[in-house]
């Protein structure tokens, strides 16, 4: 009888110990440019093209008296050519984060798949940019698309922008205006951006 008691106690301890706890979320940057991710209160992680990161969070341990343990998590992600979206009323709308439920022991994967183009200005000059304006050209008309605003020397700024398709063809130009009112114009009719492509302007100091 004593042996039976011991066996029952051991079996109960094993059931209480359980086997599943914690959650993991593996995420990879499938774009050709930089992306940034964080989950919950974790620090922001920069992912280069093709890089991945695993987030790990604790949960209560599942056992016979505490099954179906879950944890609500929030993922925040953005990239130079990636925009997180959600569907509402049949339309895709931009967002910066997504909340979802994970079960104890669950290992989930995610991919940042490019869905935008990008306009980026890197100011390596010794002058402050006052305006960095992007213009879209379509069917002989010119439209304002974006303004990156002020960019100090040594700084950069970017904006995700629409990309051209076979059914929606257009090209971009950009006008850079410095604080001394000097202006530079970039781009032409060949500057057609596809998904995951970047219109990159690097401003360098004048040659000696």
SERO-277822 format. One line per 8 residues: number of its first residue (from 1); their letters; for each residue z negated, x negated, y negated of N, C-alpha, C. Coordinates in Angstrom, 3 decimals. Atoms other than C-alpha are relative to their C-alpha. Example, Ala and Ser with C-alpha at 12.3 -4.5 7.8 and 13.67 -1.06 7.14 Angstrom:
// residues 2
1	as	0.000:-0.890:1.190:-7.800:-12.300:4.500:0.000:-0.900:-1.200; 0.060:0.820:1.190:-7.140:-13.670:1.060:-0.730:0.770:-1.090
This chain:
// residues 208
1	xxxxxxxx	0.000:-0.829:1.212:0.000:0.000:0.000:0.000:-0.864:-1.263; 0.049:0.908:1.151:-0.824:-2.888:-2.341:1.370:-0.560:-0.326; -1.351:0.544:0.193:2.654:-4.347:-1.823:0.910:1.028:-0.652; -0.807:-1.065:0.571:4.221:-1.003:-2.662:-0.298:0.150:-1.487; 0.378:-0.084:1.416:2.261:-0.877:-5.916:0.639:-1.126:-0.802; -0.584:1.156:0.689:3.457:-4.345:-6.853:1.495:0.200:-0.207; -1.447:-0.235:0.102:7.069:-3.412:-6.125:0.302:1.038:-1.072; -0.211:-1.049:1.003:6.783:-0.263:-8.234:-0.236:-0.525:-1.406
9	xxxxxxxx	0.287:0.583:1.324:5.232:-2.209:-11.120:1.139:-0.903:-0.449; -1.114:0.888:0.336:7.988:-4.833:-10.989:1.247:0.798:-0.368; -1.168:-0.838:0.292:10.656:-2.136:-10.909:-0.126:0.634:-1.367; 0.217:-0.606:1.314:9.081:-0.445:-13.928:0.202:-1.023:-1.111; -0.182:1.047:1.007:8.967:-3.747:-15.818:1.474:-0.322:-0.212; -1.435:0.260:0.111:12.632:-4.365:-15.071:0.705:1.097:-0.784; -0.609:-1.112:0.724:13.555:-0.906:-16.342:-0.355:-0.051:-1.470; 0.424:0.095:1.393:11.527:-1.441:-19.508:0.703:-1.149:-0.712
17	xxxxxxxx	-0.647:1.155:0.622:13.108:-4.846:-20.105:1.422:0.327:-0.420; -1.381:-0.358:0.327:16.610:-3.376:-20.038:0.896:-1.220:-0.025; -0.934:1.124:0.031:19.666:-5.516:-20.578:0.839:-0.059:-1.266; -0.885:-0.024:1.156:21.439:-4.477:-23.766:-0.790:0.012:-1.301; 0.578:-0.002:1.341:20.377:-5.397:-27.287:0.916:-0.806:-0.909; -0.828:0.715:0.959:22.056:-6.619:-30.462:1.437:0.495:-0.003; -1.426:-0.327:0.117:25.599:-6.063:-31.679:0.727:-1.195:-0.591; -0.835:1.083:0.540:28.436:-8.461:-32.486:1.319:0.591:-0.498
25	xxxxxxxx	-1.296:-0.426:0.540:31.501:-7.969:-34.665:0.806:-1.252:-0.323; -0.900:1.147:0.185:34.303:-10.539:-34.439:1.181:0.454:-0.855; -1.083:-0.411:0.900:36.853:-10.423:-37.258:0.876:-1.208:-0.329; -0.969:1.077:0.222:40.014:-12.464:-37.826:0.904:0.330:-1.182; -0.931:-0.139:1.116:42.157:-13.011:-40.923:1.417:-0.250:0.503; -1.380:0.122:-0.478:45.716:-12.314:-39.798:1.003:-0.100:-1.139; -0.923:0.175:1.122:47.172:-12.736:-43.300:0.346:-1.476:-0.168; -0.395:1.384:0.288:48.840:-15.864:-44.669:-0.766:-0.581:-1.182
33	xxxxxxxx	0.726:0.415:1.208:46.325:-16.147:-47.511:-1.501:0.193:0.197; 1.452:-0.067:-0.107:42.598:-16.128:-48.234:-0.495:1.440:0.128; 0.677:-1.292:-0.107:40.303:-13.250:-47.295:-1.504:-0.257:-0.015; 1.454:0.114:0.087:36.585:-12.563:-47.700:-0.629:1.194:0.710; 0.664:-1.064:-0.756:34.244:-10.566:-45.461:-1.517:-0.186:-0.073; 1.444:0.052:-0.208:30.566:-9.703:-45.184:-0.421:1.294:0.703; 0.564:-1.180:-0.651:28.437:-7.303:-43.166:-1.476:0.090:-0.352; 1.399:-0.221:0.344:25.103:-5.764:-44.134:-0.392:-0.935:-1.143
41	xxxxxxxx	0.487:0.901:1.054:23.136:-8.358:-46.157:0.410:-1.445:0.237; -0.434:1.369:-0.278:24.981:-11.384:-44.794:0.700:-0.587:-1.217; -0.776:0.601:1.087:26.483:-13.905:-47.233:1.487:0.240:0.197; -1.453:-0.172:-0.074:30.157:-13.544:-48.042:0.626:-1.201:0.695; -0.688:1.040:-0.758:32.390:-15.515:-45.676:1.456:-0.048:-0.448; -1.419:0.173:0.332:35.741:-16.931:-46.814:0.750:-0.405:1.256; -0.829:0.290:-1.166:38.396:-16.903:-44.112:1.382:-0.447:-0.453; -1.354:0.442:0.241:41.532:-18.989:-44.380:0.953:0.698:0.966
49	xxxxxxxx	-0.971:-0.622:-0.906:44.755:-17.860:-42.687:-0.284:-0.358:1.454; 0.229:0.230:-1.424:44.134:-17.429:-38.963:-1.440:-0.253:0.388; 1.400:0.271:-0.327:40.383:-18.051:-39.204:-0.735:1.277:0.391; 0.788:-1.144:-0.465:37.772:-15.802:-37.579:-1.483:-0.299:-0.166; 1.456:0.144:0.110:34.035:-15.184:-37.806:-0.659:1.107:0.820; 0.762:-0.986:-0.763:31.454:-13.402:-35.638:-1.312:0.305:-0.719; 1.266:-0.460:0.559:28.644:-11.366:-37.208:-0.881:0.486:1.144; 0.936:-0.417:-1.037:25.539:-10.818:-35.074:-1.211:0.661:-0.647
57	xxxxxxxx	1.146:-0.735:0.521:22.791:-8.253:-35.696:-0.867:0.471:1.156; 0.941:-0.419:-1.032:19.700:-7.305:-33.760:-0.098:1.519:0.060; 0.321:-1.410:-0.189:18.877:-3.875:-32.355:-1.197:0.074:0.929; 0.999:-0.213:-1.047:16.110:-2.399:-30.254:0.693:-0.148:1.358; -0.575:0.194:-1.337:16.581:-3.070:-26.551:0.063:1.332:0.747; -0.132:-1.216:-0.804:17.909:-0.284:-24.382:-0.776:-0.139:1.312; 0.637:-0.062:-1.303:15.826:0.723:-21.363:-0.084:1.462:0.415; -0.031:-1.351:-0.567:15.154:3.778:-19.271:-0.636:1.040:-0.914
65	xxxxxxxx	0.659:-0.936:0.904:12.877:5.312:-21.904:0.564:-0.069:-1.425; -0.568:0.151:1.342:14.983:4.252:-24.879:1.489:-0.329:0.129; -1.434:0.211:-0.207:18.654:4.673:-24.054:0.788:0.394:-1.245; -0.902:-0.339:1.102:21.620:5.057:-26.408:-0.499:-0.536:-1.347; 0.415:0.650:1.250:20.298:2.614:-29.008:1.240:-0.324:-0.824; -1.144:0.258:0.875:22.690:2.416:-31.966:-0.460:-0.632:-1.298; 0.278:0.557:1.327:22.904:0.680:-35.318:1.157:0.309:-0.926; -1.003:-0.225:1.036:24.743:1.726:-38.454:0.264:-1.320:-0.710
73	xxxxxxxx	-0.354:1.242:0.675:26.630:-1.233:-39.943:1.066:0.281:-1.053; -1.005:-0.125:1.051:28.749:-1.691:-43.045:0.780:-1.297:-0.091; -0.901:1.146:0.124:31.737:-4.018:-43.211:0.675:0.051:-1.363; -0.686:0.147:1.278:33.039:-5.224:-46.564:1.069:-1.070:0.179; -1.089:0.960:-0.192:36.434:-6.961:-46.585:1.058:0.167:-1.072; -1.149:-0.014:0.895:39.184:-7.900:-48.991:0.746:-1.313:0.173; -0.799:1.205:-0.094:42.005:-10.405:-49.087:1.051:-0.020:-1.087; -1.036:0.110:1.024:44.713:-11.675:-51.364:1.188:0.895:0.332
81	xxxxxxxx	-1.079:-0.918:-0.396:47.216:-9.653:-49.346:-0.498:1.054:0.978; 0.580:-1.043:-0.862:44.831:-7.283:-47.556:-0.876:0.928:-0.821; 0.818:-1.018:0.640:43.332:-4.037:-48.851:-0.515:0.969:1.057; 0.552:-0.990:-0.922:40.949:-1.975:-46.736:0.338:1.396:-0.506; -0.381:-1.360:0.378:42.032:1.677:-46.706:-0.667:1.002:0.944; 0.452:-1.093:-0.848:40.845:5.019:-45.362:0.917:1.188:-0.230; -0.902:-1.149:0.098:42.701:8.252:-44.730:-0.752:1.229:-0.513; 0.561:-1.229:0.554:41.976:11.365:-46.776:1.141:0.928:-0.389
89	xxxxxxxx	-1.032:-0.991:0.286:44.106:14.498:-46.944:1.398:-0.523:0.332; -1.292:0.515:-0.444:46.882:12.692:-45.085:0.513:-1.188:-0.784; -0.406:1.149:0.803:46.982:9.813:-47.586:-0.950:-1.170:0.230; 0.811:1.200:-0.105:45.772:6.230:-47.360:-0.519:-0.375:-1.384; 0.625:0.305:1.283:43.312:5.423:-50.139:-0.763:-1.321:0.104; 0.686:1.304:-0.052:41.888:1.987:-51.045:-1.512:0.136:-0.040; 1.458:0.090:0.032:38.253:1.100:-50.446:-0.382:-1.452:0.254; 0.458:1.367:-0.234:36.177:-2.073:-50.243:-0.859:-0.133:1.248
97	xxxxxxxx	0.912:0.096:-1.130:33.915:-1.175:-47.327:0.160:1.184:0.937; -0.063:-1.050:-1.020:33.596:0.882:-44.177:-1.300:-0.012:0.801; 1.212:-0.123:-0.805:30.509:2.171:-42.328:0.339:0.598:1.365; -0.239:-0.520:-1.341:30.454:2.769:-38.582:-1.215:-0.294:0.875; 1.130:0.110:-0.920:28.079:2.995:-35.641:0.370:-0.875:1.184; -0.197:0.835:-1.184:27.729:0.360:-32.912:-1.167:0.215:0.958; 1.024:-0.164:-1.024:25.833:0.726:-29.638:-0.596:-1.350:0.369; 0.655:1.237:-0.421:23.326:-1.865:-28.466:0.808:-0.684:1.099
105	xxxxxxxx	-0.784:0.758:-0.959:25.144:-4.602:-26.571:1.490:0.027:-0.245; -1.437:-0.130:0.250:28.511:-3.680:-28.067:0.558:-1.242:-0.688; -0.731:1.110:0.624:30.984:-6.425:-28.960:1.339:0.573:-0.480; -1.198:-0.620:0.556:33.720:-5.204:-31.291:0.836:-1.044:-0.734; -0.901:0.926:0.685:36.785:-6.950:-32.768:0.741:0.721:-1.120; -0.758:-0.557:1.114:38.669:-6.430:-36.015:0.974:-1.042:-0.544; -1.032:0.882:0.526:41.752:-7.875:-37.675:0.366:0.433:-1.423; -0.476:-0.270:1.355:42.692:-8.149:-41.346:1.511:-0.199:0.009
113	xxxxxxxx	-1.457:0.035:-0.076:46.373:-7.285:-41.112:0.577:0.190:-1.396; -0.516:-0.100:1.373:48.378:-7.858:-44.318:0.662:1.339:-0.273; -0.617:-1.271:0.392:49.332:-4.682:-46.143:0.316:0.056:-1.490; -0.312:0.072:1.422:49.937:-5.860:-49.708:0.704:-1.313:-0.286; -0.456:1.279:0.541:51.668:-8.559:-51.745:-1.042:-0.437:-1.030; 1.025:0.519:0.908:49.817:-10.657:-54.330:0.625:-0.709:-1.199; -0.319:0.738:1.227:50.144:-11.915:-57.907:-1.214:-0.854:-0.334; 1.127:0.910:0.216:47.989:-15.002:-58.519:0.368:-1.074:-1.025
121	xxxxxxxx	-0.182:1.049:1.007:47.599:-17.400:-61.444:-1.147:-0.997:0.135; 0.967:1.096:-0.048:45.828:-20.762:-61.115:0.154:-0.802:-1.287; -0.076:0.669:1.299:45.013:-22.273:-64.499:-0.584:-1.405:0.090; 0.402:1.408:-0.012:44.883:-26.061:-64.109:0.257:-0.679:-1.342; -0.256:0.565:1.317:45.804:-26.537:-67.767:-1.312:-0.138:-0.767; 1.187:0.151:0.842:43.397:-27.361:-70.603:-0.096:1.124:-1.028; 0.009:-1.119:0.938:44.079:-24.052:-72.388:-0.372:1.293:0.724; 0.379:-1.280:-0.571:42.655:-20.591:-71.792:1.158:0.982:-0.058
129	xxxxxxxx	-1.003:-1.063:-0.039:45.068:-17.888:-70.700:-0.631:1.270:-0.576; 0.502:-1.248:0.585:44.615:-14.751:-72.809:0.484:1.218:0.791; -0.581:-1.078:-0.799:46.949:-12.509:-70.798:0.889:-0.602:1.082; -0.908:0.380:-1.091:48.713:-12.885:-67.460:0.584:1.314:0.517; -0.556:-1.339:-0.207:50.970:-9.867:-67.304:1.135:-0.010:1.022; -1.027:-0.140:-1.027:53.048:-8.816:-64.315:0.851:1.218:-0.309; -0.944:-1.085:0.259:56.164:-6.680:-64.784:0.876:0.244:1.225; -0.872:-0.400:-1.096:58.137:-4.765:-62.172:1.350:0.428:-0.565
137	xxxxxxxx	-1.364:-0.339:0.431:61.925:-4.433:-62.517:0.692:0.765:1.116; -0.653:-0.840:-0.997:63.698:-1.603:-60.731:1.049:0.878:-0.670; -1.092:-0.854:0.483:67.041:0.134:-61.295:0.246:-0.188:-1.497; -0.284:0.299:1.395:67.506:-1.602:-64.640:-1.135:0.302:-0.958; 1.155:-0.315:0.845:64.094:-0.498:-65.932:-1.124:-1.009:0.264; 1.131:0.918:-0.107:61.009:-2.623:-66.587:-1.297:0.780:-0.152; 1.259:-0.727:0.000:57.485:-1.396:-65.835:-1.175:-0.970:0.018; 1.242:0.774:-0.065:54.015:-2.799:-66.466:-0.658:0.226:1.354
145	xxxxxxxx	0.655:-0.106:-1.299:52.268:-3.557:-63.163:-1.468:-0.423:-0.057; 1.380:0.481:0.004:49.119:-5.587:-63.869:-0.199:-1.040:-1.086; 0.384:1.061:0.925:47.289:-7.846:-66.294:-1.270:-0.643:0.544; 1.165:0.700:-0.540:44.904:-10.491:-64.931:-1.024:-0.332:-1.077; 0.948:0.230:1.082:43.304:-10.855:-68.350:-0.215:-1.478:-0.284; 0.315:1.374:0.404:41.592:-14.040:-69.547:-0.297:-0.865:1.211; 0.230:0.963:-1.082:41.645:-17.083:-67.247:-0.324:-1.346:-0.645; 0.438:1.259:0.605:39.656:-20.139:-68.349:0.598:-1.192:0.749
153	xxxxxxxx	-0.477:1.208:-0.685:40.786:-23.714:-67.568:-0.823:-0.261:1.268; 0.668:0.258:-1.270:39.984:-24.552:-63.951:-0.286:1.240:0.818; 0.250:-1.244:-0.708:39.772:-20.885:-62.952:1.313:0.600:0.524; -1.170:-0.711:-0.512:42.128:-18.552:-61.087:-0.322:1.485:0.075; 0.178:-1.445:-0.138:42.674:-14.825:-60.756:1.177:0.550:0.787; -1.082:-0.592:-0.772:44.687:-12.588:-58.483:-0.114:1.520:-0.024; -0.023:-1.459:-0.124:45.682:-8.974:-57.998:0.921:0.371:1.160; -0.879:-0.529:-1.047:47.019:-7.218:-54.925:0.989:0.971:-0.631
161	xxxxxxxx	-1.049:-0.816:0.616:50.321:-5.530:-55.765:0.912:0.573:1.079; -0.953:-0.560:-0.963:52.946:-3.351:-54.061:1.076:-1.014:0.391; -1.086:0.861:-0.458:55.633:-5.077:-52.010:1.275:0.824:0.116; -1.304:-0.662:-0.059:59.331:-4.300:-51.895:0.383:0.295:1.450; -0.530:-0.354:-1.319:61.025:-2.581:-48.959:1.482:0.330:-0.156; -1.424:-0.344:0.053:64.587:-1.659:-48.039:0.222:1.286:-0.788; -0.138:-1.265:0.711:63.992:1.812:-49.487:-0.649:0.005:-1.380; 0.666:0.105:1.296:62.017:0.633:-52.497:0.103:-1.447:-0.472
169	xxxxxxxx	-0.281:1.386:0.349:63.583:-2.554:-53.792:-0.242:-0.250:-1.486; 0.262:0.381:1.392:62.399:-4.279:-56.974:-0.393:-1.471:-0.029; 0.448:1.390:0.129:61.481:-7.703:-58.325:-1.019:-0.095:-1.125; 1.067:0.204:0.969:58.703:-9.154:-60.451:0.307:-1.152:-0.953; 0.082:1.112:0.934:58.471:-11.271:-63.574:-1.417:-0.016:-0.563; 1.336:0.118:0.584:55.345:-12.533:-65.312:0.089:-0.702:-1.343; 0.096:0.620:1.315:54.491:-13.421:-68.891:-1.433:-0.497:-0.196; 1.302:0.622:0.216:51.627:-15.858:-69.497:-0.170:-0.291:-1.486
177	xxxxxxxx	0.268:0.217:1.421:50.127:-15.853:-72.998:-1.312:-0.758:-0.148; 1.199:0.802:0.224:47.689:-18.576:-74.026:-0.686:0.422:-1.301; 0.764:-0.356:1.199:45.035:-18.319:-76.745:0.675:-0.445:-1.289; -0.722:0.450:1.193:47.281:-20.256:-79.147:1.327:0.739:-0.171; -1.178:-0.865:0.047:49.975:-17.561:-78.607:1.246:-0.614:0.640; -1.106:0.543:-0.790:52.183:-19.882:-76.558:0.271:0.917:1.186; -0.351:-0.888:-1.101:54.080:-17.842:-73.986:0.928:-0.702:0.993; -0.862:0.493:-1.066:55.676:-18.738:-70.657:0.410:1.184:0.863
185	xxxxxxxx	-0.512:-1.092:-0.826:57.857:-16.440:-68.543:0.432:-0.557:1.351; -0.311:0.421:-1.362:58.215:-16.734:-64.771:0.657:1.149:0.762; -0.613:-1.001:-0.864:60.285:-14.957:-62.136:1.373:0.429:-0.474; -1.333:-0.498:0.311:63.767:-13.475:-61.989:0.379:1.021:1.073; -0.442:-1.039:-0.931:65.854:-11.061:-59.948:-0.120:-0.413:1.465; 0.182:0.460:-1.377:65.321:-13.207:-56.849:-1.464:0.054:0.443; 1.431:0.009:-0.292:61.544:-12.831:-57.040:-0.433:1.347:0.607; 0.279:-1.241:-0.732:61.302:-10.011:-54.488:-1.075:-0.291:1.040
193	xxxxxxxx	1.118:0.266:-0.898:57.973:-9.899:-52.647:-0.002:0.962:1.176; 0.217:-0.806:-1.214:57.651:-8.697:-49.065:-1.491:0.050:0.285; 1.407:-0.069:-0.357:54.358:-7.793:-47.433:-0.502:-1.392:0.373; 0.662:1.279:-0.276:51.980:-10.798:-47.213:0.591:-1.164:-0.790; -0.536:1.065:0.845:53.946:-12.753:-49.832:-0.719:-0.017:-1.345; 0.737:0.197:1.240:52.486:-14.153:-53.044:0.901:-0.535:-1.106; -0.615:0.523:1.211:53.871:-14.624:-56.549:-1.060:-0.896:-0.635; 1.002:0.961:0.436:51.903:-17.778:-57.340:0.496:-0.801:-1.192
201	xxxxxxxx	-0.297:0.798:1.185:51.913:-19.374:-60.777:-1.136:-0.996:-0.191; 0.987:1.060:0.226:50.118:-22.724:-61.172:0.313:-0.650:-1.350; -0.156:0.557:1.353:49.646:-23.837:-64.784:-0.640:-1.379:-0.038; 0.473:1.386:0.034:49.354:-27.615:-65.113:0.017:-0.554:-1.422; -0.042:0.619:1.332:48.607:-29.811:-68.140:1.387:-0.578:-0.263; -1.311:0.583:0.305:51.721:-31.051:-69.976:0.070:-1.457:0.418; -0.180:1.403:-0.420:53.134:-34.331:-68.680:-0.120:-0.914:-1.194; 0.130:1.011:1.065:52.305:-37.429:-70.695:1.375:-0.559:-0.343
